[in-house]
Amino acid sequence: MGITQDLVKYCSELEYRQLPDEVVDRAKYFFLDFIGVACRGSK
């Protein structure tokens, strides 16, 4: 398999509970940051 297929397979089989808590916390932080930037940018 190529790198793209490997990445797609990994992502499609990944489950939320497999992610370390630090990864989940950072993802939440970046999502909230994105929402804040989008709201501010819309004005």
N, CA, C and O atoms as a GROMACS GRO file, in nm:
protein
  172
    1MET      N    1   0.083  -0.119   0.000
    1MET     CA    2   0.000   0.000   0.000
    1MET      C    3   0.087   0.125   0.000
    1MET      O    4   0.201   0.124   0.047
    2GLY      N    5   0.030   0.231  -0.054
    2GLY     CA    6   0.099   0.359  -0.052
    2GLY      C    7   0.072   0.433   0.079
    2GLY      O    8  -0.010   0.390   0.161
    3ILE      N    9   0.140   0.542   0.095
    3ILE     CA   10   0.126   0.620   0.219
    3ILE      C   11  -0.016   0.673   0.236
    3ILE      O   12  -0.067   0.678   0.348
    4THR      N   13  -0.079   0.713   0.126
    4THR     CA   14  -0.215   0.766   0.134
    4THR      C   15  -0.312   0.659   0.181
    4THR      O   16  -0.396   0.684   0.268
    5GLN      N   17  -0.302   0.541   0.125
    5GLN     CA   18  -0.390   0.431   0.166
    5GLN      C   19  -0.365   0.393   0.311
    5GLN      O   20  -0.460   0.364   0.385
    6ASP      N   21  -0.239   0.393   0.353
    6ASP     CA   22  -0.207   0.362   0.493
    6ASP      C   23  -0.270   0.463   0.588
    6ASP      O   24  -0.327   0.427   0.691
    7LEU      N   25  -0.260   0.592   0.552
    7LEU     CA   26  -0.317   0.697   0.635
    7LEU      C   27  -0.469   0.686   0.642
    7LEU      O   28  -0.528   0.700   0.749
    8VAL      N   29  -0.532   0.662   0.528
    8VAL     CA   30  -0.678   0.647   0.525
    8VAL      C   31  -0.722   0.528   0.608
    8VAL      O   32  -0.819   0.537   0.683
    9LYS      N   33  -0.652   0.416   0.597
    9LYS     CA   34  -0.686   0.297   0.675
    9LYS      C   35  -0.672   0.326   0.825
    9LYS      O   36  -0.760   0.290   0.903
   10TYR      N   37  -0.562   0.390   0.863
   10TYR     CA   38  -0.540   0.424   1.004
   10TYR      C   39  -0.651   0.515   1.057
   10TYR      O   40  -0.707   0.490   1.163
   11CYS      N   41  -0.682   0.619   0.982
   11CYS     CA   42  -0.784   0.716   1.026
   11CYS      C   43  -0.923   0.653   1.032
   11CYS      O   44  -1.001   0.683   1.124
   12SER      N   45  -0.955   0.568   0.937
   12SER     CA   46  -1.088   0.508   0.935
   12SER      C   47  -1.108   0.405   1.046
   12SER      O   48  -1.221   0.377   1.086
   13GLU      N   49  -0.999   0.348   1.096
   13GLU     CA   50  -1.009   0.249   1.203
   13GLU      C   51  -0.988   0.308   1.342
   13GLU      O   52  -1.007   0.239   1.442
   14LEU      N   53  -0.948   0.434   1.348
   14LEU     CA   54  -0.920   0.500   1.475
   14LEU      C   55  -1.049   0.525   1.553
   14LEU      O   56  -1.148   0.570   1.497
   15GLU      N   57  -1.046   0.496   1.681
   15GLU     CA   58  -1.161   0.520   1.768
   15GLU      C   59  -1.124   0.624   1.872
   15GLU      O   60  -1.009   0.635   1.914
   16TYR      N   61  -1.224   0.700   1.913
   16TYR     CA   62  -1.205   0.810   2.008
   16TYR      C   63  -1.133   0.764   2.134
   16TYR      O   64  -1.044   0.832   2.183
   17ARG      N   65  -1.170   0.649   2.186
   17ARG     CA   66  -1.112   0.600   2.312
   17ARG      C   67  -0.965   0.562   2.299
   17ARG      O   68  -0.897   0.544   2.400
   18GLN      N   69  -0.916   0.548   2.177
   18GLN     CA   70  -0.775   0.516   2.154
   18GLN      C   71  -0.685   0.639   2.166
   18GLN      O   72  -0.564   0.626   2.181
   19LEU      N   73  -0.745   0.756   2.159
   19LEU     CA   74  -0.666   0.879   2.162
   19LEU      C   75  -0.623   0.912   2.304
   19LEU      O   76  -0.703   0.900   2.397
   20PRO      N   77  -0.500   0.954   2.322
   20PRO     CA   78  -0.456   0.996   2.456
   20PRO      C   79  -0.533   1.121   2.500
   20PRO      O   80  -0.575   1.201   2.417
   21ASP      N   81  -0.551   1.136   2.630
   21ASP     CA   82  -0.624   1.251   2.683
   21ASP      C   83  -0.564   1.384   2.638
   21ASP      O   84  -0.637   1.479   2.611
   22GLU      N   85  -0.433   1.390   2.629
   22GLU     CA   86  -0.367   1.514   2.586
   22GLU      C   87  -0.408   1.552   2.443
   22GLU      O   88  -0.427   1.670   2.414
   23VAL      N   89  -0.421   1.454   2.357
   23VAL     CA   90  -0.461   1.479   2.218
   23VAL      C   91  -0.604   1.532   2.214
   23VAL      O   92  -0.633   1.627   2.141
   24VAL      N   93  -0.692   1.472   2.292
   24VAL     CA   94  -0.832   1.516   2.297
   24VAL      C   95  -0.840   1.659   2.351
   24VAL      O   96  -0.914   1.741   2.296
   25ASP      N   97  -0.766   1.688   2.457
   25ASP     CA   98  -0.767   1.823   2.514
   25ASP      C   99  -0.718   1.927   2.414
   25ASP      O  100  -0.777   2.034   2.401
   26ARG      N  101  -0.611   1.896   2.343
   26ARG     CA  102  -0.557   1.990   2.243
   26ARG      C  103  -0.655   2.009   2.128
   26ARG      O  104  -0.671   2.121   2.078
   27ALA      N  105  -0.720   1.903   2.085
   27ALA     CA  106  -0.818   1.914   1.977
   27ALA      C  107  -0.934   2.003   2.019
   27ALA      O  108  -0.981   2.085   1.939
   28LYS      N  109  -0.980   1.989   2.142
   28LYS     CA  110  -1.088   2.075   2.193
   28LYS      C  111  -1.042   2.220   2.197
   28LYS      O  112  -1.118   2.309   2.159
   29TYR      N  113  -0.920   2.244   2.244
   29TYR     CA  114  -0.865   2.379   2.251
   29TYR      C  115  -0.860   2.442   2.111
   29TYR      O  116  -0.904   2.556   2.093
   30PHE      N  117  -0.806   2.369   2.014
   30PHE     CA  118  -0.794   2.424   1.879
   30PHE      C  119  -0.930   2.445   1.814
   30PHE      O  120  -0.948   2.540   1.738
   31PHE      N  121  -1.027   2.359   1.843
   31PHE     CA  122  -1.162   2.377   1.789
   31PHE      C  123  -1.225   2.504   1.845
   31PHE      O  124  -1.283   2.583   1.771
   32LEU      N  125  -1.213   2.524   1.976
   32LEU     CA  126  -1.268   2.646   2.037
   32LEU      C  127  -1.196   2.770   1.984
   32LEU      O  128  -1.259   2.873   1.963
   33ASP      N  129  -1.065   2.761   1.964
   33ASP     CA  130  -0.990   2.872   1.906
   33ASP      C  131  -1.041   2.902   1.766
   33ASP      O  132  -1.057   3.019   1.730
   34PHE      N  133  -1.065   2.800   1.687
   34PHE     CA  134  -1.118   2.817   1.551
   34PHE      C  135  -1.252   2.888   1.554
   34PHE      O  136  -1.276   2.980   1.475
   35ILE      N  137  -1.340   2.846   1.645
   35ILE     CA  138  -1.472   2.910   1.656
   35ILE      C  139  -1.456   3.057   1.691
   35ILE      O  140  -1.524   3.143   1.633
   36GLY      N  141  -1.369   3.088   1.786
   36GLY     CA  142  -1.346   3.226   1.825
   36GLY      C  143  -1.293   3.311   1.710
   36GLY      O  144  -1.339   3.424   1.690
   37VAL      N  145  -1.198   3.259   1.636
   37VAL     CA  146  -1.142   3.332   1.522
   37VAL      C  147  -1.248   3.351   1.414
   37VAL      O  148  -1.257   3.458   1.353
   38ALA      N  149  -1.328   3.249   1.389
   38ALA     CA  150  -1.433   3.259   1.287
   38ALA      C  151  -1.538   3.363   1.326
   38ALA      O  152  -1.583   3.441   1.242
   39CYS      N  153  -1.575   3.364   1.453
   39CYS     CA  154  -1.674   3.463   1.499
   39CYS      C  155  -1.618   3.604   1.488
   39CYS      O  156  -1.686   3.695   1.441
   40ARG      N  157  -1.496   3.622   1.531
   40ARG     CA  158  -1.433   3.755   1.526
   40ARG      C  159  -1.412   3.798   1.380
   40ARG      O  160  -1.429   3.916   1.347
   41GLY      N  161  -1.375   3.706   1.296
   41GLY     CA  162  -1.350   3.738   1.156
   41GLY      C  163  -1.475   3.771   1.078
   41GLY      O  164  -1.467   3.833   0.971
   42SER      N  165  -1.589   3.731   1.128
   42SER     CA  166  -1.714   3.756   1.056
   42SER      C  167  -1.765   3.898   1.079
   42SER      O  168  -1.862   3.940   1.015
   43LYS      N  169  -1.700   3.973   1.170
   43LYS     CA  170  -1.746   4.110   1.199
   43LYS      C  171  -1.669   4.212   1.121
   43LYS      O  172  -1.694   4.332   1.134
   0.00000   0.00000   0.00000
